[in-house]
Amino acid sequence: MLKSEDPITVNTKSNSNPFFKILLLLLVAICAYAQSFNHDMIQKISLLDSNQSSFSFAVMGDNREGNKIFEKILLSINKDKDIVFAVNNGDLVDDGDKKEIKEYIKLIQSSKKPIISIIGNHEVPLFGTEKNYKDFFGKPYFSFRYANSYFIILDDSNKKKIPKKEYKWLKKELKKAQNFQHIFVFMHVPLYDPRRGKYTKGHSLKSLKNAKKLNKLFDKYGINMLFCSHIHSYFKGFWHKTPYIITGGAGAPLNENGFYHYIKVTVSGDKVEYKVVKLQN
């Protein structure tokens, strides 16, 4: 679970010096600003009515270089009264620099719905690190809950594998998630490339061994859906017992047979429905 720091409480009555009061208020403002954007979004989600019997959320991926399409997606999501929040599954920007990230945040701040932004390989600058993403969005892998559902976000932005530390964390999270009716897992780079064959390496994790290891783990814990992106198209199927959706049509240049879209997921009791919402160029 992504945990927030304890709130800072300031007692301005304890000191009558106006300068001291201003200094303390500035400190509070700085600390509030320092909270990560994803942390703020999860806080907003936690304040929503999670006791409703039915709710929807949206999933999209790969909006880089496609602001016009991405803005249309945000507008469509905002108009849908059933959608509570959205998850953007990576490749938010092109090169991962701070200027691009600030422009992306400006875009999603116009949304009426909270948007969780996941790290993709394009959030890591060439020969760079995850620092810029972390500075703005916080931890690159985390979890949160809403109603009867548990959401697990992974970081495979290295395009190779899930590292050991993250894999151990994932196992613990999947055990926790057994207390919920539905488990949704998100990772930008898919386990396999369905265009190359069912369990074949391509525009997917470079370590086939790691992909198979993750696949077995997801099978064991019976997740509802594994959402991936990275391939700029749409695919849906099963990797062994694990259902997956690849959604990469949020604005980036499309692959062959790709189309611009997002996924509307509707949870109603023990049932889950997945609808592909197509957009015109």
Secondary structure, 3 states (H helix, E strand, C coil): CCCCCCCCCCCHHHCCCHHHHHHHHHHHHHHHHHCCHHHHHHHHHHCCCCCCCEEEEEEECCCCCCHHHHHHHHHHHHHCCCEEEEEECCCCCCCCCHHHHHHHHHHHCCCCCCEEECCCHHHCCCCCCCHHHHHHHCCCCEEEEECCEEEEECCCCCCCCCCHHHHHHHHHHHHHHHHCCEEEEECCCCCCCCCCCCCCCCCCCCCHHHHHHHHHHHHHHCCCEEEECCCCCEEEEEECCEEEEEECCCCCCCCCCCCCEEEEEEEECCEEEEEEEECCC
